[in-house]
């Protein structure tokens, strides 16, 4: 069940015109599960992360990416360098 929701969420984030005000986009982000992240999902999540202003949604994506071990070290270092206040 979780995997099905996760896969539907990723598909929605890949094809939808992303808007954090859109309840379907918000729901898709909340349905993400780090257990099911695939290497080809990472870029979609990165792209959506940088479009977001809502800190709660950004943190959800960061949490999903941090708990996954698909070589995201460069992503986090770049983010830390961009935002001196993020720790």
DSSP file (Angstrom, degrees, kcal/mol; ACC not computed):
  #  RESIDUE AA STRUCTURE BP1 BP2  ACC     N-H-->O    O-->H-N    N-H-->O    O-->H-N    TCO  KAPPA ALPHA  PHI   PSI    X-CA   Y-CA   Z-CA
    1    1 A X     >        0   0    0      0, 0.0     4,-2.2     0, 0.0     5,-0.2   0.000 360.0 360.0 360.0 -48.4    0.0    0.0    0.0
    2    2 A X  H  >  +     0   0    0      1,-0.2     4,-2.7     2,-0.2     5,-0.2   0.904 360.0  51.7 -62.1 -40.6    2.8    2.5    0.9
    3    3 A X  H  > S+     0   0    0      1,-0.2     4,-2.8     2,-0.2    -1,-0.2   0.902 108.6  50.7 -64.1 -40.0    4.7    1.6   -2.2
    4    4 A X  H  > S+     0   0    0      2,-0.2     4,-2.2     1,-0.2    -1,-0.2   0.923 112.3  46.4 -63.3 -44.7    1.7    2.2   -4.4
    5    5 A X  H  X S+     0   0    0     -4,-2.2     4,-2.2     2,-0.2    -2,-0.2   0.905 113.1  50.5 -63.7 -41.1    1.1    5.6   -2.8
    6    6 A X  H  X S+     0   0    0     -4,-2.7     4,-2.5     2,-0.2    -2,-0.2   0.939 110.8  47.8 -61.9 -48.0    4.7    6.4   -3.2
    7    7 A X  H  X S+     0   0    0     -4,-2.8     4,-2.3     1,-0.2    -1,-0.2   0.889 112.1  49.5 -62.6 -40.1    4.8    5.4   -6.9
    8    8 A X  H  X S+     0   0    0     -4,-2.2     4,-2.2    -5,-0.2    -1,-0.2   0.888 110.6  51.7 -64.9 -38.4    1.7    7.4   -7.6
    9    9 A X  H  X S+     0   0    0     -4,-2.2     4,-2.4     2,-0.2    -2,-0.2   0.925 110.0  47.7 -64.2 -45.5    3.2   10.4   -5.8
   10   10 A X  H  X S+     0   0    0     -4,-2.5     4,-1.9     1,-0.2    -2,-0.2   0.926 111.6  50.7 -62.7 -44.5    6.4   10.3   -7.9
   11   11 A X  H  X S+     0   0    0     -4,-2.3     4,-1.8     1,-0.2     5,-0.3   0.908 110.3  49.9 -60.4 -41.6    4.5   10.0  -11.1
   12   12 A X  H  X S+     0   0    0     -4,-2.2     4,-2.7     1,-0.2    -1,-0.2   0.928 110.8  49.2 -62.6 -44.5    2.4   13.0  -10.2
   13   13 A X  H  < S+     0   0    0     -4,-2.4    -1,-0.2     1,-0.2    -2,-0.2   0.800 110.6  52.3 -66.4 -28.0    5.5   15.0   -9.4
   14   14 A X  H  < S+     0   0    0     -4,-1.9    -1,-0.2    -5,-0.2    -2,-0.2   0.879 123.0  24.7 -73.4 -38.2    7.1   14.0  -12.7
   15   15 A X  H  < S+     0   0    0     -4,-1.8    -2,-0.2    -5,-0.2    -3,-0.2   0.681 100.3  92.6-105.9 -19.9    4.1   15.0  -14.9
   16   16 A X  S  < S-     0   0    0     -4,-2.7     2,-0.9    -5,-0.3    -4,-0.0  -0.384  82.0-111.3 -77.8 152.9    2.2   17.7  -13.0
   17   17 A X        -     0   0    0     -2,-0.1     2,-0.2     1,-0.0     8,-0.1  -0.770  50.0-123.6 -77.4 112.5    2.8   21.4  -13.3
   18   18 A X        +     0   0    0     -2,-0.9     2,-0.3    -5,-0.1    -1,-0.0  -0.389  45.5 156.1 -74.2 130.5    4.2   21.9   -9.9
   19   19 A X    >   -     0   0    0     -2,-0.2     3,-1.5     3,-0.1     6,-0.3  -0.926  36.7-147.4-149.4 125.1    2.7   24.4   -7.5
   20   20 A X  T 3  S+     0   0    0     -2,-0.3     6,-0.1     1,-0.3    -1,-0.0   0.682 101.5  61.2 -69.2 -13.9    3.0   24.2   -3.7
   21   21 A X  T 3  S+     0   0    0      4,-0.1     2,-0.4     5,-0.0    -1,-0.3   0.678  82.3  97.4 -80.1 -18.4   -0.5   25.7   -3.5
   22   22 A X  S <> S-     0   0    0     -3,-1.5     4,-2.1     1,-0.2     3,-0.3  -0.591  70.2-148.1 -73.9 122.2   -1.9   22.7   -5.3
   23   23 A X  H  > S+     0   0    0     -2,-0.4     4,-2.5     1,-0.2     5,-0.2   0.814  96.6  56.8 -63.7 -30.0   -3.3   20.2   -2.8
   24   24 A X  H  > S+     0   0    0      2,-0.2     4,-2.3     1,-0.2    -1,-0.2   0.886 107.5  47.8 -69.0 -37.4   -2.4   17.3   -5.0
   25   25 A X  H  > S+     0   0    0     -3,-0.3     4,-2.2    -6,-0.3    -2,-0.2   0.914 112.8  48.6 -67.3 -42.2    1.3   18.3   -5.2
   26   26 A X  H  X S+     0   0    0     -4,-2.1     4,-2.1    -7,-0.2    -2,-0.2   0.920 112.9  47.8 -62.2 -43.9    1.3   18.8   -1.4
   27   27 A X  H  X S+     0   0    0     -4,-2.5     4,-1.3     1,-0.2    -2,-0.2   0.896 108.8  54.5 -64.5 -40.0   -0.3   15.4   -0.9
   28   28 A X  H  < S+     0   0    0     -4,-2.3     3,-0.4     1,-0.2     4,-0.3   0.919 108.8  48.1 -60.4 -43.9    2.2   13.8   -3.3
   29   29 A X  H >< S+     0   0    0     -4,-2.2     3,-1.2     1,-0.2    -1,-0.2   0.903 110.8  51.2 -63.9 -40.1    5.1   15.1   -1.3
   30   30 A X  H 3< S+     0   0    0     -4,-2.1    -1,-0.2     1,-0.2    -2,-0.2   0.722 105.5  57.3 -70.3 -19.9    3.6   13.9    1.9
   31   31 A X  T 3< S+     0   0    0     -4,-1.3    -1,-0.2    -3,-0.4    -2,-0.2   0.437  80.1 116.9 -89.6   0.2    3.1   10.4    0.4
   32   32 A X    <   -     0   0    0     -3,-1.2     2,-0.4    -4,-0.3   -26,-0.1  -0.408  45.3-167.3 -68.7 144.5    6.8   10.0   -0.4
   33   33 A X    >   -     0   0    0     -2,-0.1     3,-1.9     1,-0.1     4,-0.3  -0.980  20.1-145.4-136.9 122.6    8.6    7.2    1.3
   34   34 A X  G >  S+     0   0    0     -2,-0.4     3,-1.0     1,-0.3    -1,-0.1   0.734  94.9  70.6 -61.9 -22.4   12.4    6.9    1.3
   35   35 A X  G 3  S+     0   0    0      1,-0.2    -1,-0.3    33,-0.1   -32,-0.0   0.784 104.7  40.5 -62.5 -25.7   12.3    3.1    1.2
   36   36 A X  G <  S+     0   0    0     -3,-1.9    -1,-0.2   -34,-0.1     2,-0.2   0.299  80.6 127.9-111.0   8.3   11.0    3.2   -2.3
   37   37 A X    <   -     0   0    0     -3,-1.0     2,-0.3    -4,-0.3   -30,-0.0  -0.479  40.8-161.3 -68.5 132.2   13.2    6.0   -3.8
   38   38 A X    >>  -     0   0    0     -2,-0.2     3,-1.7     1,-0.1     4,-0.9  -0.747  32.3-105.9-109.8 162.0   14.9    5.0   -7.1
   39   39 A X  H >> S+     0   0    0     -2,-0.3     3,-0.6     1,-0.3     4,-0.5   0.853 120.4  53.5 -56.5 -37.2   17.9    6.6   -8.7
   40   40 A X  H 34 S+     0   0    0      1,-0.2     4,-0.4     2,-0.2    -1,-0.3   0.615 102.4  59.7 -77.2 -10.0   15.7    8.1  -11.4
   41   41 A X  H <> S+     0   0    0     -3,-1.7     4,-2.0     1,-0.1    -1,-0.2   0.717  87.4  76.5 -82.7 -23.2   13.4    9.7   -8.8
   42   42 A X  H <X S+     0   0    0     -4,-0.9     4,-2.6    -3,-0.6     5,-0.2   0.889  91.0  50.7 -60.0 -44.5   16.1   11.8   -7.2
   43   43 A X  H  X S+     0   0    0     -4,-0.5     4,-2.7     1,-0.2    -1,-0.2   0.884 108.5  52.9 -64.0 -37.9   16.3   14.4   -9.9
   44   44 A X  H  > S+     0   0    0     -4,-0.4     4,-2.3     2,-0.2    -1,-0.2   0.924 111.5  46.4 -61.1 -44.2   12.6   15.0   -9.8
   45   45 A X  H  X S+     0   0    0     -4,-2.0     4,-2.3     2,-0.2    -2,-0.2   0.900 112.0  50.4 -67.0 -40.6   12.8   15.5   -6.0
   46   46 A X  H  X S+     0   0    0     -4,-2.6     4,-1.9     2,-0.2    -2,-0.2   0.940 111.1  48.9 -61.4 -47.0   15.8   17.8   -6.3
   47   47 A X  H  X S+     0   0    0     -4,-2.7     4,-0.7     1,-0.2    -2,-0.2   0.921 114.1  45.1 -60.3 -45.1   14.0   20.0   -9.0
   48   48 A X  H >X S+     0   0    0     -4,-2.3     4,-1.0     1,-0.2     3,-0.6   0.853 107.0  60.6 -68.2 -34.1   10.8   20.2   -6.9
   49   49 A X  H >< S+     0   0    0     -4,-2.3     3,-0.8     1,-0.2    -1,-0.2   0.932 105.0  47.4 -57.3 -47.0   12.8   21.0   -3.8
   50   50 A X  H 3< S+     0   0    0     -4,-1.9    -1,-0.2     1,-0.2    -2,-0.2   0.635 108.4  55.9 -75.1 -12.6   14.3   24.1   -5.3
   51   51 A X  H << S+     0   0    0     -4,-0.7    -1,-0.2    -3,-0.6    -2,-0.2   0.664  92.1  94.4 -85.6 -18.7   10.9   25.3   -6.5
   52   52 A X    <<  +     0   0    0     -4,-1.0     3,-0.0    -3,-0.8    -3,-0.0  -0.461  40.6 174.5 -81.5 144.2    9.4   25.1   -3.0
   53   53 A X        +     0   0    0     -2,-0.2     2,-0.5     5,-0.0    -1,-0.1   0.572  58.0  98.3-110.0 -25.4    9.2   28.0   -0.6
   54   54 A X     >  -     0   0    0      1,-0.2     4,-2.3     2,-0.1     3,-0.2  -0.526  63.5-154.0 -70.3 115.7    7.2   26.1    2.0
   55   55 A X  H  > S+     0   0    0     -2,-0.5     4,-2.6     1,-0.2     5,-0.2   0.820  90.9  57.4 -64.1 -32.1    9.7   25.0    4.6
   56   56 A X  H  > S+     0   0    0      2,-0.2     4,-1.7     1,-0.2    -1,-0.2   0.928 110.3  42.9 -64.8 -44.7    7.6   22.0    5.7
   57   57 A X  H  > S+     0   0    0      2,-0.2     4,-2.1     1,-0.2    -2,-0.2   0.889 113.4  52.4 -69.3 -38.8    7.5   20.6    2.2
   58   58 A X  H  X S+     0   0    0     -4,-2.3     4,-2.8     1,-0.2    -2,-0.2   0.928 109.4  49.8 -61.0 -44.0   11.2   21.3    1.7
   59   59 A X  H  X S+     0   0    0     -4,-2.6     4,-2.7     1,-0.2    -1,-0.2   0.864 107.2  54.9 -64.2 -35.3   12.0   19.4    4.9
   60   60 A X  H  X S+     0   0    0     -4,-1.7     4,-2.1     2,-0.2    -1,-0.2   0.938 111.2  44.3 -62.3 -46.1    9.9   16.5    3.8
   61   61 A X  H  X S+     0   0    0     -4,-2.1     4,-2.5     2,-0.2     5,-0.2   0.926 113.3  50.9 -65.7 -43.4   11.9   16.2    0.6
   62   62 A X  H  X S+     0   0    0     -4,-2.8     4,-3.1     1,-0.2     5,-0.2   0.919 109.8  50.9 -58.8 -42.9   15.2   16.6    2.4
   63   63 A X  H  X S+     0   0    0     -4,-2.7     4,-1.9     1,-0.2    -1,-0.2   0.909 110.5  48.3 -61.2 -42.6   14.2   13.9    4.9
   64   64 A X  H  < S+     0   0    0     -4,-2.1     4,-0.4     1,-0.2    -1,-0.2   0.907 116.1  43.9 -64.3 -41.9   13.4   11.5    2.1
   65   65 A X  H >< S+     0   0    0     -4,-2.5     3,-0.8     1,-0.2     5,-0.3   0.885 111.8  52.5 -72.4 -38.3   16.6   12.2    0.3
   66   66 A X  H 3< S+     0   0    0     -4,-3.1    -1,-0.2     1,-0.2    -2,-0.2   0.870 108.0  50.8 -66.7 -35.8   18.8   12.1    3.4
   67   67 A X  T 3< S+     0   0    0     -4,-1.9     2,-0.4    -5,-0.2    -1,-0.2   0.573 100.2  78.3 -79.9  -7.5   17.5    8.7    4.5
   68   68 A X  S <  S-     0   0    0     -3,-0.8     2,-0.5    -4,-0.4     4,-0.2  -0.805  72.5-146.2-102.0 144.2   18.2    7.3    1.0
   69   69 A X        +     0   0    0     -2,-0.4     2,-0.2     1,-0.1    -3,-0.1  -0.402  52.4 128.2-109.2  56.3   21.7    6.4    0.1
   70   70 A X  S    S-     0   0    0     -2,-0.5    -1,-0.1    -5,-0.3    -2,-0.0  -0.362  89.7 -83.1-106.7  52.6   21.8    7.2   -3.6
   71   71 A X  S    S+     0   0    0     -2,-0.2     3,-0.3     1,-0.1     4,-0.2   0.923  74.9 150.9  55.2  56.9   24.9    9.4   -3.6
   72   72 A X     >  +     0   0    0     -4,-0.2     4,-2.0     1,-0.2     5,-0.2   0.229  32.3 110.1-102.8  14.1   23.4   12.7   -2.6
   73   73 A X  H  > S+     0   0    0      1,-0.2     4,-2.4     2,-0.2     5,-0.2   0.907  78.7  50.0 -56.9 -45.1   26.5   14.1   -0.8
   74   74 A X  H  > S+     0   0    0     -3,-0.3     4,-2.5     1,-0.2    -1,-0.2   0.881 107.4  55.0 -63.1 -38.6   27.0   16.7   -3.5
   75   75 A X  H  > S+     0   0    0      1,-0.2     4,-2.0     2,-0.2    -1,-0.2   0.931 111.3  43.7 -59.3 -46.9   23.4   17.8   -3.3
   76   76 A X  H  X S+     0   0    0     -4,-2.0     4,-2.6     2,-0.2    -2,-0.2   0.886 112.8  51.1 -70.8 -38.0   23.6   18.5    0.4
   77   77 A X  H  X S+     0   0    0     -4,-2.4     4,-2.3    -5,-0.2    -1,-0.2   0.912 110.6  49.6 -64.6 -40.4   27.0   20.2    0.2
   78   78 A X  H  X S+     0   0    0     -4,-2.5     4,-1.9     2,-0.2    -2,-0.2   0.909 112.3  48.4 -63.6 -41.1   25.7   22.5   -2.5
   79   79 A X  H  X S+     0   0    0     -4,-2.0     4,-2.3    -5,-0.2    -2,-0.2   0.913 110.8  49.9 -65.7 -42.8   22.7   23.3   -0.4
   80   80 A X  H  < S+     0   0    0     -4,-2.6     6,-0.2     1,-0.2    -1,-0.2   0.907 111.2  49.2 -63.2 -41.4   24.7   24.0    2.7
   81   81 A X  H  < S+     0   0    0     -4,-2.3     3,-0.2     1,-0.2    -1,-0.2   0.869 112.4  48.7 -66.3 -35.9   27.0   26.3    0.8
   82   82 A X  H  < S+     0   0    0     -4,-1.9     2,-0.7     1,-0.2    -2,-0.2   0.894 116.4  41.8 -69.9 -41.2   24.0   28.2   -0.7
   83   83 A X    ><  -     0   0    0     -4,-2.3     3,-1.4     1,-0.2    -1,-0.2  -0.849  62.8-176.7-115.0  95.6   22.2   28.6    2.6
   84   84 A X  T 3  S+     0   0    0     -2,-0.7    -1,-0.2     1,-0.3    -2,-0.1   0.760  84.8  57.3 -62.1 -23.7   24.6   29.6    5.4
   85   85 A X  T 3  S+     0   0    0     -3,-0.1     2,-0.4     2,-0.0    -1,-0.3   0.625  84.0  97.6 -84.6 -12.8   21.8   29.5    7.9
   86   86 A X    <         0   0    0     -3,-1.4    -3,-0.1    -6,-0.2    -4,-0.0  -0.631 360.0 360.0 -81.4 127.4   20.8   25.9    7.2
   87   87 A X              0   0    0     -2,-0.4    -1,-0.2     0, 0.0    -7,-0.0   0.306 360.0 360.0-136.4 360.0   22.2   23.3    9.6
